Amino acid sequence: MPTIEPARAGTQCVADPATMRREHPAMLEHQRDETVRGGIRGNKASLKACIGCHASPATGSVAKSEANFCVSCHSYAAVRIDCFGCHAARPAATAMSKQP
Amino acid sequence: MSDADRSADTRDNEPDITSRRGFLGVAAVAMGGSLLAGGVRLIEVQAATPASPAAGATAGANPTVRWGLLIDSDKCASGCTDCVTACNTENGLATPQRATDAQWIRKVEIKEIKTGRSASLPVMCQHCAEPPCVDVCPTGASFKRADGIVMVDRHSCIGCRYCVMACPYQARSFIHEALTEQKPEVPRGKGCVESCTLCVHRIDQGQQDTACAEACTKAGHNAISFGNLNDPDSEISRRARAAATTQLRADLRLDLGVRYQGL
């Protein structure tokens, strides 16, 4: 099994781990259309919010190294995602500076 | 067939028609009942699940608004590229090195040969009410938001570049090579077409100013004003009412969101 990096301390995920493991693609896809086409931002399943908590303290990213949050599981499950071809895999500079 | 025969036929058929109508009426009532029951159940389900919009979520594109820009070429300084620089910084675009590099806004210098009068103006996506890019897009990736902003949904863009060809303003760019260091609020990547979004990430957060307009004001030119064209009390509407404004290629009748003054 892959080793999953823990999220930033003191943060609470939007759903329990079992739901997140199974449903996160659908949640992200649903919200993506709401955001891009409807202009609704900051809703529950926001990719930016995922990255905000799950970016690795070492690389500052969720997808930079094999051990990072998104890649660790996707490489184990042989799932190739292209989210980070366009989306920044690291939080905004301001959010980074807030990290302990 | 005589008129009398025809009327007799009609009379003969009448009971049939009535009964069919009667049956349809009953069927409609029955269906209405089941729909009502279904609707009630849906509401119950919705009430049972937690409310989907999170506390911090924004309201989304407002269909009563039409965002636009008014550009005064008399105030626009020749040689000043602050709007272009600000756009590049805001959206994470590199300074264009080659003709194929992405460009969301560009400065254009025009000159009337007979009189020698020259003018300077920025040109970007004109956010048409009838956008040709949306008409030609085979996947529906090019779309117009409820508040009039024309955008590309990169999730469905296949990079065919029909929209690039269709745009009369050459406002769109194609990304040829993989990008890094994108801004978190402005995702961009290889294989997709992109153009000015009127700083949609700012608008969605309630900020009513684009990077280009902000930079122009900061430089002291005040040539670009951003606002709601549907609101008669907005600054942009007041300015458009007070002075003659033109749309680029008005002959195409695309009803542009970007208007020019002093051309």
Interface residues (C-beta under 8 A of the other chain):
Chain A: R32 D33 E34 V36 R37 G38 G39 I40 R41 G42 N43 K44 K48 I51 G85 C86 H87 A88 R90 P91 A92
Chain B: S52 P53 A54 G56 A57 T58 A59 G60 A61 F143 R145 A146 D147 M151 D153 R154 H155 A178 L179 E181 Q182 K183 P184 E185 P187 R188 G189 K190 G191 C192 V200 H201 I203 D204 Q205
